[in-house]
Amino acid sequence: MFEEMEARARRAAETRVEGRKTELAAALRTLLPPEVRVETSEEGVLLSGLGLGRRVVLDASLRWTLAGLLK
């Protein structure tokens, strides 16, 4: 009986995590420049793009956008 409740709670948590990852990815797609690719993965949301690390360091608006969403 306890195993059933545990399995149901695990499924509910996994569904919530997937929904949150999708919401965050959608929010990032609207805020970030089109050169930055946003994808969901098992670990979370993946940002990629040519020179992304350098752009985050040099572009204050990009840095603040990411910091605000990751709170």
C-alpha positions in Angstrom: 0.0 0.0 0.0 2.8 2.4 0.9 4.6 1.5 -2.4 1.4 2.6 -4.3 1.3 6.0 -2.7 5.0 6.4 -3.2 4.7 5.5 -6.9 1.8 7.9 -7.3 3.7 10.7 -5.6 6.8 10.1 -7.8 4.6 10.2 -11.0 3.0 13.5 -9.9 6.4 15.0 -9.1 7.8 13.9 -12.5 4.8 15.4 -14.3 5.3 18.7 -12.4 9.0 18.8 -13.2 8.4 18.3 -16.9 5.8 21.0 -16.9 8.1 23.4 -15.1 10.9 22.7 -17.5 8.6 23.3 -20.5 7.4 26.6 -18.9 10.9 27.8 -18.3 12.0 26.9 -21.8 9.1 28.8 -23.3 9.8 31.9 -21.1 13.5 31.8 -22.1 12.7 31.5 -25.8 10.6 34.7 -25.7 13.2 36.6 -23.7 16.5 35.5 -25.3 17.8 36.4 -28.7 17.1 34.0 -31.5 20.7 33.0 -31.8 20.5 31.3 -28.4 18.9 27.8 -28.6 16.8 26.6 -25.7 16.1 22.9 -25.3 14.7 20.8 -22.5 16.7 17.8 -21.3 16.6 15.3 -18.5 18.7 17.6 -16.3 16.7 20.7 -17.0 16.8 23.4 -19.6 19.9 23.6 -21.9 21.0 26.9 -23.4 23.4 26.8 -26.3 24.7 29.0 -29.1 27.8 30.3 -30.7 29.8 32.4 -28.2 27.1 32.1 -25.5 29.6 32.2 -22.6 31.2 35.3 -24.0 27.9 36.9 -24.6 26.7 36.3 -21.1 29.8 37.9 -19.7 29.7 40.9 -22.0 25.9 41.5 -22.4 24.5 42.9 -19.2 20.8 42.5 -20.3 21.4 38.9 -21.1 23.1 38.3 -17.8 20.2 40.0 -15.9 17.6 38.1 -17.8 19.2 34.7 -16.9 19.7 35.7 -13.3 16.1 36.8 -12.9 14.7 33.6 -14.4 17.0 31.3 -12.4 15.9 32.6 -8.9 
